[in-house]
């Protein structure tokens, strides 16, 4: 499983919190590339406890860049 910003952008408008299956369904309906579906299919599910609910993209891709990661100052603009 690998994530890039180009792939993760397809999940920005996902209906968080969501299960793996809900995210896969969202990716299909929104026209995301097959790589997004493949990455989501690789997410772990707890077979004993049922579906795992993810509350944000950061739970799927911990290194997802946030606004704080960019090197510019909003006050300057």
Backbone as JSON Lines, residues from 0, in Angstrom:
{"i":0,"aa":"X","n":[0.85,-1.17,0.0],"ca":[0.0,0.0,0.0],"c":[0.9,1.23,0.0]}
{"i":1,"aa":"X","n":[0.6,2.14,-0.89],"ca":[1.33,3.4,-0.93],"c":[0.33,4.53,-1.18]}
{"i":2,"aa":"X","n":[0.58,5.65,-0.56],"ca":[-0.27,6.81,-0.75],"c":[0.57,7.95,-1.28]}
{"i":3,"aa":"X","n":[0.0,8.71,-2.16],"ca":[0.59,9.96,-2.62],"c":[-0.48,11.03,-2.45]}
{"i":4,"aa":"X","n":[-0.07,12.25,-2.52],"ca":[-1.03,13.33,-2.39],"c":[-2.07,13.27,-3.5]}
{"i":5,"aa":"X","n":[-1.64,12.87,-4.7],"ca":[-2.56,12.77,-5.83],"c":[-3.64,11.71,-5.58]}
{"i":6,"aa":"X","n":[-3.29,10.64,-4.87],"ca":[-4.29,9.61,-4.56],"c":[-5.14,10.0,-3.37]}
{"i":7,"aa":"X","n":[-4.53,10.55,-2.34],"ca":[-5.25,10.9,-1.12],"c":[-6.27,12.0,-1.34]}
{"i":8,"aa":"X","n":[-6.04,12.85,-2.32],"ca":[-6.96,13.96,-2.58],"c":[-8.36,13.47,-2.89]}
{"i":9,"aa":"X","n":[-8.47,12.25,-3.42],"ca":[-9.79,11.69,-3.74],"c":[-10.61,11.37,-2.5]}
{"i":10,"aa":"X","n":[-9.96,11.31,-1.34],"ca":[-10.69,11.0,-0.11],"c":[-10.98,12.22,0.76]}
{"i":11,"aa":"X","n":[-10.59,13.4,0.31],"ca":[-10.82,14.59,1.11],"c":[-12.3,14.82,1.43]}
{"i":12,"aa":"X","n":[-13.16,14.54,0.49],"ca":[-14.6,14.77,0.68],"c":[-15.34,13.51,1.11]}
{"i":13,"aa":"X","n":[-14.61,12.51,1.54],"ca":[-15.24,11.25,1.96],"c":[-16.12,11.5,3.19]}
{"i":14,"aa":"X","n":[-17.13,10.67,3.37],"ca":[-18.06,10.85,4.51],"c":[-17.45,10.32,5.81]}
{"i":15,"aa":"X","n":[-16.56,11.08,6.41],"ca":[-15.9,10.66,7.65],"c":[-16.86,10.78,8.81]}
{"i":16,"aa":"X","n":[-16.85,9.93,9.77],"ca":[-16.14,8.65,9.87],"c":[-16.76,7.62,8.93]}
{"i":17,"aa":"X","n":[-15.9,6.69,8.49],"ca":[-16.34,5.68,7.53],"c":[-15.56,4.39,7.71]}
{"i":18,"aa":"X","n":[-16.2,3.3,7.32],"ca":[-15.53,2.0,7.35],"c":[-14.76,1.82,6.05]}
{"i":19,"aa":"X","n":[-13.96,0.8,5.99],"ca":[-13.2,0.51,4.78],"c":[-14.14,0.32,3.59]}
{"i":20,"aa":"X","n":[-15.21,-0.43,3.78],"ca":[-16.15,-0.68,2.69],"c":[-16.84,0.6,2.23]}
{"i":21,"aa":"X","n":[-17.18,1.48,3.15],"ca":[-17.8,2.75,2.79],"c":[-16.82,3.62,2.0]}
{"i":22,"aa":"X","n":[-15.55,3.59,2.38],"ca":[-14.55,4.37,1.66],"c":[-14.32,3.82,0.26]}
{"i":23,"aa":"X","n":[-14.3,2.5,0.13],"ca":[-14.15,1.89,-1.19],"c":[-15.34,2.26,-2.08]}
{"i":24,"aa":"X","n":[-16.54,2.2,-1.52],"ca":[-17.74,2.59,-2.27],"c":[-17.67,4.05,-2.69]}
{"i":25,"aa":"X","n":[-17.23,4.92,-1.78],"ca":[-17.09,6.35,-2.09],"c":[-16.08,6.55,-3.22]}
{"i":26,"aa":"X","n":[-14.95,5.84,-3.15],"ca":[-13.92,5.97,-4.18],"c":[-14.45,5.54,-5.54]}
{"i":27,"aa":"X","n":[-15.21,4.48,-5.58],"ca":[-15.79,4.0,-6.85],"c":[-16.77,5.04,-7.41]}
{"i":28,"aa":"X","n":[-17.65,5.54,-6.55],"ca":[-18.67,6.49,-7.01],"c":[-18.07,7.83,-7.42]}
{"i":29,"aa":"X","n":[-16.94,8.21,-6.82],"ca":[-16.35,9.51,-7.14],"c":[-15.36,9.44,-8.3]}
{"i":30,"aa":"X","n":[-15.15,8.25,-8.86],"ca":[-14.27,8.13,-10.01],"c":[-12.79,8.13,-9.68]}
{"i":31,"aa":"X","n":[-12.44,7.71,-8.48],"ca":[-11.03,7.67,-8.07],"c":[-10.29,6.59,-8.86]}
{"i":32,"aa":"X","n":[-8.99,6.76,-9.04],"ca":[-8.2,5.74,-9.75],"c":[-8.22,4.4,-9.01]}
{"i":33,"aa":"X","n":[-7.94,3.35,-9.73],"ca":[-7.95,2.0,-9.15],"c":[-6.97,1.88,-7.99]}
{"i":34,"aa":"X","n":[-5.89,2.65,-8.01],"ca":[-4.89,2.58,-6.93],"c":[-5.5,2.97,-5.58]}
{"i":35,"aa":"X","n":[-6.46,3.9,-5.59],"ca":[-7.12,4.31,-4.35],"c":[-7.9,3.13,-3.77]}
{"i":36,"aa":"X","n":[-8.66,2.47,-4.63],"ca":[-9.42,1.29,-4.18],"c":[-8.5,0.19,-3.68]}
{"i":37,"aa":"X","n":[-7.4,-0.03,-4.37],"ca":[-6.45,-1.06,-3.95],"c":[-5.85,-0.74,-2.6]}
{"i":38,"aa":"X","n":[-5.49,0.52,-2.37],"ca":[-4.94,0.93,-1.08],"c":[-5.97,0.75,0.03]}
{"i":39,"aa":"X","n":[-7.21,1.11,-0.24],"ca":[-8.26,0.96,0.76],"c":[-8.54,-0.51,1.04]}
{"i":40,"aa":"X","n":[-8.48,-1.34,0.03],"ca":[-8.7,-2.78,0.21],"c":[-7.61,-3.4,1.08]}
{"i":41,"aa":"X","n":[-6.42,-2.8,1.09],"ca":[-5.31,-3.3,1.91],"c":[-5.42,-2.9,3.38]}
{"i":42,"aa":"X","n":[-6.36,-2.01,3.71],"ca":[-6.52,-1.61,5.11],"c":[-6.94,-2.81,5.96]}
{"i":43,"aa":"X","n":[-6.43,-2.85,7.17],"ca":[-6.75,-3.97,8.05],"c":[-8.16,-3.83,8.62]}
{"i":44,"aa":"X","n":[-8.82,-4.95,8.72],"ca":[-10.13,-5.03,9.36],"c":[-10.03,-6.04,10.48]}
{"i":45,"aa":"X","n":[-10.65,-5.76,11.59],"ca":[-10.65,-6.68,12.74],"c":[-11.8,-7.66,12.55]}
{"i":46,"aa":"X","n":[-11.47,-8.89,12.21],"ca":[-12.5,-9.88,11.92],"c":[-13.37,-10.2,13.14]}
{"i":47,"aa":"X","n":[-12.8,-10.13,14.34],"ca":[-13.56,-10.45,15.55],"c":[-14.49,-9.31,15.95]}
{"i":48,"aa":"X","n":[-14.03,-8.09,15.81],"ca":[-14.81,-6.94,16.27],"c":[-15.68,-6.33,15.18]}
{"i":49,"aa":"X","n":[-15.52,-6.78,13.95],"ca":[-16.31,-6.22,12.86],"c":[-15.55,-5.12,12.16]}
{"i":50,"aa":"X","n":[-16.28,-4.26,11.49],"ca":[-15.67,-3.2,10.69],"c":[-15.01,-2.15,11.55]}
{"i":51,"aa":"X","n":[-13.83,-1.71,11.13],"ca":[-13.11,-0.63,11.8],"c":[-13.59,0.67,11.18]}
{"i":52,"aa":"X","n":[-13.85,1.66,12.01],"ca":[-14.27,2.97,11.53],"c":[-13.1,3.92,11.58]}
{"i":53,"aa":"X","n":[-12.84,4.58,10.47],"ca":[-11.77,5.56,10.37],"c":[-12.38,6.95,10.44]}
{"i":54,"aa":"X","n":[-11.81,7.81,11.27],"ca":[-12.4,9.13,11.46],"c":[-11.82,10.2,10.54]}
{"i":55,"aa":"X","n":[-10.66,9.92,9.93],"ca":[-10.07,10.89,9.01],"c":[-9.0,10.22,8.16]}
{"i":56,"aa":"X","n":[-8.53,10.94,7.17],"ca":[-7.49,10.4,6.3],"c":[-6.19,10.18,7.07]}
{"i":57,"aa":"X","n":[-5.98,10.94,8.15],"ca":[-4.76,10.79,8.93],"c":[-4.67,9.4,9.58]}
{"i":58,"aa":"X","n":[-5.79,8.75,9.82],"ca":[-5.77,7.39,10.37],"c":[-5.36,6.38,9.3]}
{"i":59,"aa":"X","n":[-5.61,6.7,8.05],"ca":[-5.25,5.82,6.96],"c":[-3.82,6.09,6.5]}
{"i":60,"aa":"X","n":[-3.47,7.36,6.4],"ca":[-2.13,7.78,5.97],"c":[-1.61,8.78,7.0]}
{"i":61,"aa":"X","n":[-0.88,8.3,8.02],"ca":[-0.41,9.18,9.09],"c":[0.45,10.34,8.61]}
{"i":62,"aa":"X","n":[1.1,10.22,7.48],"ca":[1.96,11.29,6.96],"c":[1.23,12.26,6.03]}
{"i":63,"aa":"X","n":[-0.1,12.2,6.03],"ca":[-0.87,13.09,5.17],"c":[-0.51,14.54,5.5]}
{"i":64,"aa":"X","n":[-0.1,15.31,4.49],"ca":[0.31,16.69,4.77],"c":[-0.88,17.56,5.17]}
{"i":65,"aa":"X","n":[-0.67,18.34,6.18],"ca":[-1.7,19.26,6.66],"c":[-1.29,20.68,6.27]}
{"i":66,"aa":"X","n":[-2.14,21.61,6.55],"ca":[-1.87,23.02,6.25],"c":[-0.58,23.47,6.94]}
{"i":67,"aa":"X","n":[-0.3,22.95,8.12],"ca":[0.89,23.34,8.86],"c":[2.18,22.85,8.22]}
{"i":68,"aa":"X","n":[2.09,21.88,7.32],"ca":[3.28,21.33,6.67],"c":[3.84,22.22,5.57]}
{"i":69,"aa":"X","n":[3.06,23.17,5.11],"ca":[3.52,24.03,4.03],"c":[4.23,25.25,4.62]}
{"i":70,"aa":"X","n":[5.25,25.69,3.93],"ca":[6.11,26.74,4.46],"c":[5.72,28.12,3.95]}
{"i":71,"aa":"X","n":[4.54,28.56,4.31],"ca":[4.17,29.93,3.99],"c":[3.39,30.5,5.16]}
{"i":72,"aa":"X","n":[3.37,31.78,5.23],"ca":[2.73,32.48,6.33],"c":[1.45,33.13,5.82]}
{"i":73,"aa":"X","n":[0.32,32.73,6.34],"ca":[-0.96,33.3,5.91],"c":[-1.06,34.79,6.2]}
{"i":74,"aa":"X","n":[-0.36,35.24,7.21],"ca":[-0.44,36.66,7.58],"c":[0.19,37.57,6.53]}
{"i":75,"aa":"X","n":[1.07,37.03,5.69],"ca":[1.71,37.83,4.68],"c":[0.8,38.12,3.5]}
{"i":76,"aa":"X","n":[-0.29,37.4,3.37],"ca":[-1.14,37.56,2.19],"c":[-2.46,38.16,2.52]}
